[in-house]
Structures are given as structure tokens and as C-alpha cells.
């Protein structure tokens, strides 16, 4: 499961509209195929994760009990 913090949504809301669409498409892909190579999902250290949204943006998350909380 994937969760988003309030801070995540604050950052998302200031993205340009075209980047929000890209992020939405990447999220759909993340839910259906988290190992898709275009996402570049990477584990960072013990509890942190990174996922790519387009060429210039990344989302960071932390492992929680039932998935990843993106911030």
C-alpha cells in the first residue's frame, strides 16, 4: 500500500500541471507494476525509498507497517 503525507500533497500541489499529470501516471504504474524500469524504484538505506516521476522529479518514502509513506 502507498500513503502520502500532508507535506507530499503540499509539494504536489505546487508542481506545474503537466508534472502533476506525469506524477499521476507514474503513481498508476507504481500500483500496477512497481518494478517497471521507468520508475527507477530504489531502496535507500534500511527504510527509505525513491521513485522517479519523469526525468527531473523524485518522490521519497519511508517504509511503514503496511507499505510506503511518501513524503
Phi, psi and omega in degrees: 000151179239138180232156177232135179279166176301320179298321177303312182293327176297316178293317179301316184294339179265357176292150172300152184304319180296328179285326175298319177297317178298315179298319178298317179296319179294323179295317177301317179294319179301320180291325184268327183212076184298344179264008180301131185298334181290341181278336182050048178293126182224141174273132180245107182071210186278320190235000187252152181226153176230141176222141183270141174232094186080191183278334189245359185237148176224152170245142178248143180221164177236140179293133175235177187309316187247018180157225181230133176257112183275134180230000000 
